[in-house]
Amino acid sequence: MVARAPIAVALVDDDVVDRMLTVRAFSEAGLSNKVVELEDGQALLDLLCRRSPFASTPLPGLVLLDLRMPRLGGREALDQLRADPRYAELPVVILTESDDPQDIRNAYLRGATSYVAKPVTPDAIDRIVVAVDRLSYGFDHNGQRCIADAAP
Protein backbone atom coordinates (compact mmCIF):
# COMPACT_ATOMS: atom_id res chain seq x y z
CA MET A 1 0.00 0.00 0.00
CA VAL A 2 1.21 3.49 -0.83
CA ALA A 3 2.17 5.56 2.21
CA ARG A 4 0.09 8.68 2.75
CA ALA A 5 0.82 11.85 4.61
CA PRO A 6 -1.27 12.27 7.76
CA ILE A 7 -4.43 14.26 7.22
CA ALA A 8 -5.36 17.48 8.96
CA VAL A 9 -8.62 17.38 10.89
CA ALA A 10 -11.05 20.31 11.03
CA LEU A 11 -12.79 20.37 14.42
CA VAL A 12 -15.84 22.65 14.03
CA ASP A 13 -17.56 23.44 17.33
CA ASP A 14 -18.56 26.69 18.98
CA ASP A 15 -17.88 25.32 22.48
CA VAL A 16 -14.22 25.82 23.40
CA VAL A 17 -14.44 23.22 26.19
CA ASP A 18 -15.82 20.59 23.81
CA ARG A 19 -13.00 21.38 21.36
CA MET A 20 -10.43 21.03 24.15
CA LEU A 21 -11.89 17.68 25.25
CA THR A 22 -11.93 16.38 21.67
CA VAL A 23 -8.30 17.39 21.09
CA ARG A 24 -7.41 15.67 24.38
CA ALA A 25 -9.25 12.52 23.24
CA PHE A 26 -7.22 12.56 20.02
CA SER A 27 -4.02 12.73 22.04
CA GLU A 28 -5.15 9.99 24.43
CA ALA A 29 -6.03 7.82 21.42
CA GLY A 30 -2.40 8.16 20.29
CA LEU A 31 -3.06 10.43 17.32
CA SER A 32 -0.87 13.37 16.42
CA ASN A 33 -2.70 14.67 13.36
CA LYS A 34 -2.91 18.45 13.04
CA VAL A 35 -6.30 19.57 14.40
CA VAL A 36 -7.58 22.89 13.08
CA GLU A 37 -10.10 24.30 15.54
CA LEU A 38 -12.96 26.33 14.06
CA GLU A 39 -15.89 28.04 15.81
CA ASP A 40 -18.67 27.54 13.25
CA GLY A 41 -19.65 26.31 9.82
CA GLN A 42 -18.82 29.63 8.18
CA ALA A 43 -15.22 29.35 9.40
CA LEU A 44 -15.09 25.85 7.86
CA LEU A 45 -16.26 27.20 4.50
CA ASP A 46 -13.75 30.05 4.78
CA LEU A 47 -10.98 27.52 5.39
CA LEU A 48 -12.00 25.37 2.43
CA CYS A 49 -12.15 28.45 0.18
CA ARG A 50 -8.79 29.66 1.55
CA ARG A 51 -10.30 32.94 2.73
CA SER A 52 -8.47 35.03 5.31
CA PRO A 53 -7.30 34.13 7.90
CA PHE A 54 -7.01 30.57 6.57
CA ALA A 55 -4.94 31.09 3.42
CA SER A 56 -2.02 29.00 4.71
CA THR A 57 -3.94 26.63 7.00
CA PRO A 58 -3.76 22.97 5.89
CA LEU A 59 -6.91 21.76 4.18
CA PRO A 60 -8.63 19.03 6.18
CA GLY A 61 -8.98 15.42 5.11
CA LEU A 62 -11.66 14.97 7.77
CA VAL A 63 -14.25 17.29 9.30
CA LEU A 64 -15.62 16.79 12.82
CA LEU A 65 -18.77 18.92 12.82
CA ASP A 66 -21.12 20.00 15.59
CA LEU A 67 -24.76 20.48 14.53
CA ARG A 68 -25.81 23.49 16.59
CA MET A 69 -23.63 26.57 16.18
CA PRO A 70 -24.18 30.29 15.64
CA ARG A 71 -23.72 32.02 12.28
CA LEU A 72 -23.73 28.85 10.17
CA GLY A 73 -24.72 25.57 11.85
CA GLY A 74 -23.48 22.10 11.07
CA ARG A 75 -26.53 21.04 9.07
CA GLU A 76 -26.22 24.01 6.74
CA ALA A 77 -22.45 23.62 6.41
CA LEU A 78 -22.87 19.92 5.59
CA ASP A 79 -25.48 20.77 2.94
CA GLN A 80 -23.07 23.25 1.33
CA LEU A 81 -20.19 20.75 1.39
CA ARG A 82 -22.26 18.03 -0.24
CA ALA A 83 -23.51 20.45 -2.92
CA ASP A 84 -19.93 21.30 -3.95
CA PRO A 85 -18.28 18.59 -6.09
CA ARG A 86 -14.87 19.43 -4.57
CA TYR A 87 -16.08 18.41 -1.11
CA ALA A 88 -18.87 15.96 -1.89
CA GLU A 89 -16.76 13.04 -0.64
CA LEU A 90 -14.88 14.77 2.16
CA PRO A 91 -15.48 12.66 5.28
CA VAL A 92 -17.68 14.54 7.74
CA VAL A 93 -18.30 13.07 11.18
CA ILE A 94 -21.06 14.73 13.18
CA LEU A 95 -20.00 15.31 16.80
CA THR A 96 -22.92 16.62 18.80
CA GLU A 97 -24.70 16.37 22.12
CA SER A 98 -27.86 15.12 20.45
CA ASP A 99 -28.62 11.42 20.41
CA ASP A 100 -32.08 12.08 18.97
CA PRO A 101 -32.80 9.42 16.29
CA GLN A 102 -34.24 12.13 14.00
CA ASP A 103 -31.00 14.17 14.20
CA ILE A 104 -29.00 11.03 13.44
CA ARG A 105 -31.23 10.10 10.50
CA ASN A 106 -31.13 13.64 9.10
CA ALA A 107 -27.34 13.80 9.38
CA TYR A 108 -26.96 10.63 7.32
CA LEU A 109 -29.55 11.82 4.79
CA ARG A 110 -27.50 15.01 4.39
CA GLY A 111 -24.38 12.94 3.67
CA ALA A 112 -22.59 12.59 7.01
CA THR A 113 -19.95 9.86 7.05
CA SER A 114 -20.57 9.01 10.69
CA TYR A 115 -22.32 10.32 13.80
CA VAL A 116 -20.88 10.41 17.32
CA ALA A 117 -22.71 11.75 20.38
CA LYS A 118 -20.64 13.77 22.86
CA PRO A 119 -18.74 13.49 25.05
CA VAL A 120 -15.94 12.42 22.74
CA THR A 121 -13.77 9.75 24.33
CA PRO A 122 -10.58 8.06 23.11
CA ASP A 123 -12.77 5.02 22.29
CA ALA A 124 -15.04 7.19 20.11
CA ILE A 125 -11.96 8.60 18.37
CA ASP A 126 -10.75 5.03 17.72
CA ARG A 127 -14.11 4.22 16.07
CA ILE A 128 -13.84 7.33 13.92
CA VAL A 129 -10.29 6.40 12.90
CA VAL A 130 -11.31 2.88 11.89
CA ALA A 131 -14.30 4.14 9.89
CA VAL A 132 -12.35 6.86 8.12
CA ASP A 133 -9.25 4.73 7.52
CA ARG A 134 -11.52 2.36 5.61
CA LEU A 135 -12.10 5.26 3.23
CA SER A 136 -8.32 5.35 2.59
CA TYR A 137 -7.51 8.42 4.64
CA GLY A 138 -4.41 8.55 6.81
CA PHE A 139 -4.17 9.09 10.51
CA ASP A 140 -0.83 9.61 12.18
CA HIS A 141 -0.71 7.26 15.16
CA ASN A 142 2.31 9.03 16.70
CA GLY A 143 4.56 7.98 13.88
CA GLN A 144 2.85 4.63 13.25
CA ARG A 145 1.02 4.12 9.98
CA CYS A 146 -2.74 4.05 9.95
CA ILE A 147 -4.80 0.90 10.27
CA ALA A 148 -5.49 0.71 6.53
CA ASP A 149 -1.75 0.67 5.76
CA ALA A 150 -1.33 -2.47 7.90
CA ALA A 151 -4.01 -4.37 5.97
CA PRO A 152 -2.85 -7.00 3.44
N, CA, C and O of each residue as an XYZ file, in Angstrom:
608
protein
N       0.842     -1.178      0.000
C       0.000      0.000      0.000
C       0.883      1.235      0.000
O       1.928      1.258      0.650
N       0.464      2.258     -0.727
C       1.214      3.493     -0.826
C       1.068      4.283      0.475
O      -0.033      4.443      1.000
N       2.203      4.772      0.982
C       2.167      5.560      2.207
C       1.510      6.911      1.919
O       1.692      7.489      0.848
N       0.756      7.394      2.884
C       0.087      8.682      2.754
C       0.562      9.602      3.868
O       0.947      9.163      4.951
N       0.520     10.879      3.566
C       0.816     11.855      4.607
C      -0.379     11.913      5.545
O      -1.515     11.745      5.104
N      -0.144     12.147      6.826
C      -1.269     12.267      7.761
C      -2.180     13.422      7.366
O      -1.717     14.462      6.898
N      -3.467     13.226      7.559
C      -4.430     14.263      7.222
C      -4.546     15.283      8.346
O      -4.269     14.989      9.509
N      -4.960     16.479      7.972
C      -5.358     17.476      8.961
C      -6.843     17.245      9.251
O      -7.592     16.786      8.389
N      -7.246     17.566     10.461
C      -8.622     17.380     10.892
C      -9.199     18.748     11.252
O      -8.616     19.486     12.046
N     -10.344     19.078     10.664
C     -11.049     20.310     11.029
C     -12.053     19.961     12.120
O     -12.958     19.155     11.905
N     -11.892     20.563     13.278
C     -12.794     20.373     14.416
C     -13.663     21.626     14.508
O     -13.187     22.692     14.898
N     -14.938     21.490     14.147
C     -15.837     22.646     14.034
C     -16.866     22.574     15.157
O     -17.792     21.764     15.120
N     -16.686     23.438     16.156
C     -17.558     23.436     17.331
C     -17.449     24.796     17.997
O     -16.346     25.309     18.185
N     -18.576     25.382     18.353
C     -18.558     26.694     18.984
C     -18.185     26.637     20.460
O     -17.902     27.675     21.058
N     -18.178     25.462     21.054
C     -17.881     25.315     22.482
C     -16.396     25.004     22.668
O     -15.924     23.926     22.307
N     -15.672     25.967     23.236
C     -14.223     25.820     23.403
C     -13.882     24.630     24.300
O     -12.870     23.967     24.077
N     -14.700     24.352     25.299
C     -14.436     23.216     26.190
C     -14.601     21.901     25.429
O     -13.786     20.991     25.584
N     -15.639     21.795     24.616
C     -15.817     20.589     23.807
C     -14.653     20.395     22.846
O     -14.200     19.269     22.639
N     -14.161     21.496     22.251
C     -12.998     21.380     21.364
C     -11.785     20.886     22.138
O     -11.056     20.016     21.662
N     -11.566     21.434     23.327
C     -10.430     21.029     24.151
C     -10.523     19.538     24.505
O      -9.529     18.816     24.428
N     -11.710     19.088     24.889
C     -11.892     17.679     25.254
C     -11.687     16.757     24.051
O     -11.149     15.660     24.203
N     -12.105     17.184     22.867
C     -11.925     16.381     21.666
C     -10.453     16.290     21.298
O      -9.969     15.214     20.944
N      -9.734     17.404     21.376
C      -8.297     17.390     21.094
C      -7.592     16.482     22.106
O      -6.685     15.736     21.739
N      -8.000     16.540     23.360
C      -7.413     15.666     24.376
C      -7.695     14.192     24.052
O      -6.817     13.343     24.205
N      -8.914     13.895     23.607
C      -9.253     12.517     23.242
C      -8.396     12.037     22.075
O      -7.981     10.878     22.045
N      -8.130     12.917     21.123
C      -7.220     12.561     20.018
C      -5.858     12.172     20.567
O      -5.297     11.144     20.189
N      -5.333     12.996     21.456
C      -4.018     12.727     22.042
C      -4.024     11.423     22.825
O      -3.101     10.619     22.703
N      -5.065     11.211     23.632
C      -5.148      9.991     24.432
C      -5.337      8.751     23.567
O      -5.004      7.643     23.988
N      -5.871      8.931     22.359
C      -6.026      7.815     21.421
C      -4.725      7.555     20.662
O      -4.656      6.639     19.842
N      -3.696      8.357     20.933
C      -2.397      8.158     20.294
C      -2.275      8.794     18.924
O      -1.417      8.397     18.137
N      -3.114      9.774     18.622
C      -3.064     10.428     17.316
C      -2.356     11.768     17.425
O      -2.521     12.496     18.404
N      -1.572     12.079     16.416
C      -0.874     13.366     16.420
C      -1.179     14.181     15.164
O      -0.406     15.062     14.788
N      -2.299     13.887     14.522
C      -2.703     14.673     13.357
C      -2.896     16.131     13.748
O      -3.268     16.433     14.882
N      -2.643     17.031     12.808
C      -2.914     18.448     13.035
C      -4.424     18.629     13.136
O      -5.165     18.198     12.253
N      -4.876     19.265     14.209
C      -6.296     19.565     14.396
C      -6.465     21.071     14.273
O      -5.886     21.840     15.041
N      -7.266     21.483     13.295
C      -7.577     22.891     13.080
C      -8.911     23.164     13.761
O      -9.940     22.616     13.364
N      -8.893     24.004     14.779
C     -10.101     24.301     15.539
C     -10.833     25.497     14.932
O     -10.248     26.559     14.717
N     -12.126     25.300     14.662
C     -12.964     26.334     14.059
C     -14.229     26.507     14.883
O     -14.722     25.546     15.474
N     -14.759     27.730     14.929
C     -15.887     28.043     15.808
C     -17.261     27.827     15.193
O     -18.248     27.755     15.925
N     -17.355     27.722     13.867
C     -18.670     27.537     13.247
C     -18.517     27.097     11.799
O     -17.413     27.034     11.259
N     -19.658     26.794     11.186
C     -19.651     26.313      9.818
C     -19.118     27.326      8.823
O     -18.508     26.951      7.822
N     -19.343     28.611      9.088
C     -18.818     29.633      8.180
C     -17.290     29.616      8.176
O     -16.671     29.763      7.123
N     -16.686     29.438      9.339
C     -15.221     29.350      9.403
C     -14.714     28.136      8.611
O     -13.666     28.206      7.969
N     -15.456     27.030      8.657
C     -15.088     25.850      7.864
C     -15.117     26.184      6.377
O     -14.177     25.855      5.653
N     -16.174     26.827      5.917
C     -16.264     27.197      4.502
C     -15.164     28.186      4.126
O     -14.608     28.109      3.031
N     -14.851     29.112      5.027
C     -13.755     30.048      4.778
C     -12.425     29.313      4.640
O     -11.615     29.649      3.777
N     -12.201     28.320      5.479
C     -10.981     27.516      5.395
C     -10.915     26.798      4.044
O      -9.895     26.850      3.357
N     -11.992     26.138      3.674
C     -11.996     25.366      2.433
C     -11.826     26.256      1.200
O     -11.280     25.820      0.186
N     -12.292     27.496      1.291
C     -12.149     28.445      0.178
C     -10.870     29.274      0.296
O     -10.614     30.151     -0.529
N     -10.077     28.992      1.318
C      -8.795     29.663      1.549
C      -8.949     31.156      1.786
O      -8.071     31.944      1.433
N     -10.084     31.544      2.394
C     -10.299     32.943      2.732
C      -9.502     33.281      3.989
O      -9.190     32.408      4.799
N      -9.180     34.565      4.136
C      -8.474     35.033      5.311
C      -9.314     34.717      6.550
O     -10.531     34.900      6.516
N      -8.725     34.264      7.608
C      -7.296     34.130      7.904
C      -6.741     32.729      7.643
O      -5.749     32.339      8.259
N      -7.359     31.973      6.746
C      -7.011     30.568      6.571
C      -6.205     30.272      5.309
O      -6.114     29.116      4.897
N      -5.626     31.282      4.696
C      -4.936     31.093      3.416
C      -3.826     30.055      3.490
O      -3.594     29.340      2.515
N      -3.138     29.955      4.614
C      -2.024     29.002      4.711
C      -2.324     27.829      5.651
O      -1.435     27.029      5.943
N      -3.548     27.725      6.116
C      -3.939     26.626      6.997
C      -4.108     25.356      6.172
O      -4.698     25.402      5.093
N      -3.597     24.214      6.661
C      -3.761     22.973      5.893
C      -5.229     22.633      5.673
O      -6.054     22.761      6.578
N      -5.539     22.197      4.458
C      -6.909     21.762      4.179
C      -7.168     20.433      4.879
O      -6.289     19.572      4.910
N      -8.356     20.256      5.437
C      -8.631     19.026      6.179
C      -8.938     17.844      5.262
O      -9.478     17.998      4.166
N      -8.577     16.669      5.747
C      -8.984     15.420      5.109
C     -10.150     14.803      5.838
O     -10.695     13.786      5.410
N     -10.537     15.420      6.947
C     -11.658     14.971      7.765
C     -12.233     16.177      8.479
O     -11.493     17.043      8.946
N     -13.561     16.234      8.563
C     -14.251     17.294      9.303
C     -15.029     16.653     10.432
O     -15.800     15.718     10.213
N     -14.826     17.157     11.645
C     -15.624     16.795     12.818
C     -16.531     17.992     13.069
O     -16.048     19.079     13.388
N     -17.840     17.803     12.927
C     -18.767     18.918     12.824
C     -19.890     18.839     13.848
O     -20.641     17.864     13.892
N     -19.993     19.874     14.668
C     -21.121     19.998     15.587
C     -22.345     20.438     14.783
O     -22.200     21.080     13.743
N     -23.540     20.102     15.253
C     -24.758     20.478     14.534
C     -25.217     21.888     14.862
O     -25.565     22.659     13.968
N     -25.219     22.224     16.144
C     -25.814     23.486     16.589
C     -24.727     24.509     16.904
O     -24.015     24.408     17.904
N     -24.624     25.504     16.009
C     -23.633     26.572     16.184
C     -24.223     27.875     15.665
O     -25.131     27.862     14.834
N     -23.707     29.004     16.152
C     -24.177     30.292     15.636
C     -23.638     30.538     14.219
O     -22.829     29.765     13.705
N     -24.084     31.585     13.629
C     -23.717     32.022     12.276
C     -24.114     30.990     11.231
O     -25.103     31.191     10.527
N     -23.385     29.907     11.110
C     -23.731     28.847     10.170
C     -23.590     27.518     10.899
O     -22.485     27.124     11.269
N     -24.706     26.828     11.106
C     -24.719     25.573     11.846
C     -24.174     24.408     11.028
O     -23.894     24.533      9.836
N     -24.037     23.294     11.692
C     -23.483     22.104     11.069
C     -24.343     21.542      9.950
O     -23.817     21.090      8.933
N     -25.642     21.564     10.122
C     -26.529     21.042      9.073
C     -26.343     21.824      7.773
O     -26.195     21.251      6.694
N     -26.355     23.148      7.911
C     -26.221     24.011      6.738
C     -24.831     23.884      6.112
O     -24.696     23.872      4.889
N     -23.812     23.790      6.946
C     -22.450     23.618      6.413
C     -22.337     22.292      5.676
O     -21.736     22.232      4.603
N     -22.906     21.228      6.237
C     -22.875     19.924      5.585
C     -23.600     19.971      4.245
O     -23.120     19.410      3.260
N     -24.745     20.629      4.202
C     -25.477     20.773      2.938
C     -24.609     21.470      1.884
O     -24.582     21.055      0.726
N     -23.905     22.522      2.286
C     -23.066     23.246      1.332
C     -21.880     22.402      0.868
O     -21.503     22.445     -0.303
N     -21.298     21.638      1.786
C     -20.188     20.749      1.393
C     -20.653     19.723      0.373
O     -19.992     19.509     -0.644
N     -21.779     19.093      0.638
C     -22.256     18.028     -0.241
C     -22.727     18.566     -1.590
O     -22.754     17.822     -2.571
N     -23.096     19.842     -1.655
C     -23.512     20.451     -2.918
C     -22.325     20.848     -3.793
O     -22.493     21.108     -4.985
N     -21.135     20.896     -3.215
C     -19.932     21.304     -3.949
C     -19.149     20.058     -4.354
O     -18.699     19.316     -3.481
N     -18.972     19.809     -5.648
C     -18.280     18.588     -6.090
C     -16.877     18.419     -5.498
O     -16.401     17.294     -5.349
N     -16.216     19.529     -5.162
C     -14.869     19.428     -4.572
C     -14.890     18.779     -3.191
O     -13.901     18.179     -2.771
N     -16.011     18.899     -2.488
C     -16.081     18.410     -1.109
C     -17.166     17.364     -0.901
O     -17.458     16.982      0.232
N     -17.758     16.904     -1.985
C     -18.870     15.956     -1.888
C     -18.471     14.669     -1.177
O     -19.312     14.030     -0.546
N     -17.207     14.282     -1.268
C     -16.764     13.037     -0.640
C     -15.848     13.255      0.556
O     -15.303     12.292      1.094
N     -15.671     14.489      0.976
C     -14.875     14.773      2.160
C     -15.550     14.134      3.369
O     -16.719     14.416      3.630
N     -14.848     13.283      4.111
C     -15.477     12.659      5.284
C     -15.887     13.706      6.326
O     -15.085     14.542      6.741
N     -17.144     13.635      6.730
C     -17.677     14.542      7.739
C     -18.323     13.692      8.827
O     -19.297     12.979      8.584
N     -17.765     13.781     10.023
C     -18.305     13.074     11.176
C     -19.020     14.099     12.044
O     -18.430     15.095     12.464
N     -20.290     13.847     12.306
C     -21.061     14.728     13.177
C     -20.700     14.399     14.625
O     -20.807     13.252     15.059
N     -20.271     15.423     15.363
C     -19.999     15.308     16.804
C     -20.946     16.273     17.492
O     -20.795     17.489     17.370
N     -21.911     15.744     18.208
C     -22.918     16.617     18.801
C     -23.460     16.021     20.091
O     -23.284     14.833     20.360
N     -24.112     16.843     20.872
C     -24.699     16.367     22.121
C     -25.991     15.607     21.898
O     -26.461     14.905     22.793
N     -26.571     15.739     20.713
C     -27.865     15.117     20.446
C     -27.716     13.642     20.107
O     -26.913     13.255     19.258
N     -28.517     12.827     20.799
C     -28.616     11.421     20.408
C     -30.035     11.116     19.923
O     -30.487      9.971     19.932
N     -30.726     12.191     19.496
C     -32.078     12.076     18.966
C     -32.031     11.302     17.644
O     -31.297     11.685     16.733
N     -32.808     10.215     17.530
C     -32.800      9.421     16.295
C     -33.104     10.248     15.043
O     -32.592      9.943     13.966
N     -33.930     11.289     15.170
C     -34.241     12.131     14.004
C     -33.011     12.936     13.570
O     -32.763     13.088     12.373
N     -32.237     13.455     14.541
C     -31.001     14.165     14.198
C     -30.011     13.228     13.511
O     -29.356     13.603     12.538
N     -29.913     12.013     14.027
C     -28.995     11.032     13.443
C     -29.421     10.710     12.012
O     -28.603     10.722     11.093
N     -30.702     10.427     11.837
C     -31.229     10.099     10.503
C     -30.991     11.258      9.533
O     -30.524     11.048      8.413
N     -31.310     12.470      9.963
C     -31.132     13.645      9.098
C     -29.665     13.874      8.731
O     -29.357     14.272      7.607
N     -28.769     13.625      9.673
C     -27.336     13.796      9.380
C     -26.903     12.846      8.271
O     -26.195     13.246      7.347
N     -27.326     11.587      8.362
C     -26.962     10.626      7.316
C     -27.638     10.966      5.993
O     -27.030     10.807      4.935
N     -28.873     11.426      6.033
C     -29.546     11.824      4.793
C     -28.850     13.007      4.125
O     -28.878     13.142      2.901
N     -28.233     13.854      4.929
C     -27.502     15.008      4.386
C     -26.111     14.617      3.897
O     -25.435     15.430      3.266
N     -25.670     13.392      4.173
C     -24.379     12.940      3.668
C     -23.278     12.813      4.698
O     -22.106     12.727      4.332
N     -23.621     12.799      5.988
C     -22.592     12.588      7.007
C     -21.966     11.210      6.844
O     -22.642     10.250      6.476
N     -20.680     11.123      7.118
C     -19.953      9.861      7.050
C     -20.225      9.017      8.280
O     -20.337      7.794      8.198
N     -20.330      9.687      9.429
C     -20.566      9.008     10.692
C     -21.182     10.011     11.666
O     -21.237     11.211     11.394
N     -21.641      9.494     12.804
C     -22.317     10.323     13.802
C     -21.866      9.838     15.173
O     -21.984      8.655     15.492
N     -21.352     10.755     15.979
C     -20.885     10.413     17.325
C     -21.486     11.408     18.307
O     -21.348     12.620     18.138
N     -22.155     10.888     19.338
C     -22.708     11.751     20.378
C     -21.612     12.080     21.388
O     -20.805     11.224     21.749
N     -21.598     13.340     21.841
C     -20.639     13.765     22.860
C     -21.027     13.149     24.191
O     -22.191     12.794     24.370
N     -20.120     13.009     25.118
C     -18.745     13.487     25.053
C     -17.875     12.568     24.193
O     -18.115     11.365     24.092
N     -16.866     13.170     23.582
C     -15.939     12.422     22.742
C     -14.875     11.805     23.638
O     -14.197     12.497     24.397
N     -14.745     10.495     23.532
C     -13.774      9.747     24.328
C     -12.701      9.181     23.402
O     -12.888      9.161     22.185
N     -11.576      8.719     23.960
C     -10.584      8.056     23.107
C     -11.175      6.864     22.351
O     -10.780      6.599     21.216
N     -12.121      6.140     22.973
C     -12.769      5.018     22.288
C     -13.577      5.507     21.084
O     -13.562      4.875     20.028
N     -14.278      6.624     21.241
C     -15.035      7.192     20.112
C     -14.084      7.619     19.002
O     -14.374      7.411     17.824
N     -12.960      8.209     19.366
C     -11.956      8.599     18.369
C     -11.445      7.363     17.638
O     -11.278      7.393     16.418
N     -11.196      6.280     18.365
C     -10.752      5.033     17.724
C     -11.777      4.556     16.697
O     -11.401      4.119     15.609
N     -13.058      4.635     17.024
C     -14.107      4.219     16.072
C     -14.118      5.115     14.838
O     -14.315      4.643     13.718
N     -13.906      6.401     15.053
C     -13.838      7.327     13.915
C     -12.644      6.984     13.034
O     -12.762      6.951     11.809
N     -11.499      6.731     13.653
C     -10.286      6.398     12.899
C     -10.502      5.151     12.048
O     -10.152      5.137     10.868
N     -11.070      4.117     12.634
C     -11.310      2.879     11.887
C     -12.247      3.142     10.715
O     -11.989      2.690      9.600
N     -13.330      3.868     10.961
C     -14.300      4.137      9.894
C     -13.674      4.963      8.781
O     -13.880      4.669      7.603
N     -12.922      5.980      9.134
C     -12.353      6.859      8.116
C     -11.162      6.199      7.426
O     -10.973      6.385      6.224
N     -10.361      5.438      8.156
C      -9.251      4.726      7.523
C      -9.758      3.770      6.452
O      -9.065      3.533      5.462
N     -10.933      3.226      6.629
C     -11.524      2.356      5.608
C     -11.779      3.108      4.318
O     -11.869      2.504      3.249
N     -11.896      4.427      4.414
C     -12.100      5.256      3.229
C     -10.762      5.685      2.623
O     -10.727      6.537      1.735
N      -9.664      5.095      3.101
C      -8.318      5.353      2.589
C      -7.780      6.727      2.946
O      -7.089      7.355      2.144
N      -8.091      7.191      4.137
C      -7.510      8.425      4.635
C      -6.509      8.060      5.708
O      -6.654      7.029      6.364
N      -5.494      8.888      5.898
C      -4.410      8.548      6.807
C      -4.463      9.266      8.126
O      -4.617     10.486      8.180
N      -4.336      8.511      9.183
C      -4.166      9.087     10.506
C      -2.744      8.827     10.947
O      -2.173      7.784     10.630
N      -2.176      9.757     11.668
C      -0.828      9.606     12.179
C      -0.916      9.133     13.626
O      -1.205      9.914     14.532
N      -0.665      7.860     13.824
C      -0.709      7.263     15.157
C       0.663      7.440     15.796
O       1.393      6.470     15.998
N       1.008      8.695     16.113
C       2.306      9.032     16.703
C       3.449      8.347     15.978
O       4.276      7.667     16.585
N       3.478      8.538     14.675
C       4.558      7.975     13.885
C       4.263      6.623     13.306
O       4.973      6.184     12.401
N       3.241      5.934     13.788
C       2.845      4.627     13.252
C       1.944      4.881     12.050
O       1.274      5.912     11.986
N       1.922      3.975     11.121
C       1.022      4.121      9.980
C      -0.403      3.810     10.408
O      -0.634      3.184     11.442
N      -1.335      4.249      9.612
C      -2.738      4.051      9.953
C      -3.145      2.593      9.764
O      -2.424      1.800      9.158
N      -4.294      2.270     10.290
C      -4.798      0.903     10.274
C      -4.868      0.362      8.846
O      -4.501     -0.788      8.604
N      -5.332      1.175      7.906
C      -5.491      0.711      6.533
C      -4.155      0.321      5.919
O      -4.108     -0.586      5.089
N      -3.055      0.991      6.310
C      -1.749      0.669      5.764
C      -1.260     -0.702      6.227
O      -0.431     -1.321      5.560
N      -1.768     -1.178      7.363
C      -1.330     -2.468      7.897
C      -2.105     -3.618      7.283
O      -1.733     -4.778      7.459
N      -3.182     -3.312      6.561
C      -4.011     -4.367      5.968
C      -3.271     -5.029      4.804
O      -2.466     -4.378      4.137
N      -3.534     -6.318      4.552
C      -2.854     -6.995      3.441
C      -3.300     -6.468      2.105
O      -2.825     -6.931      1.068
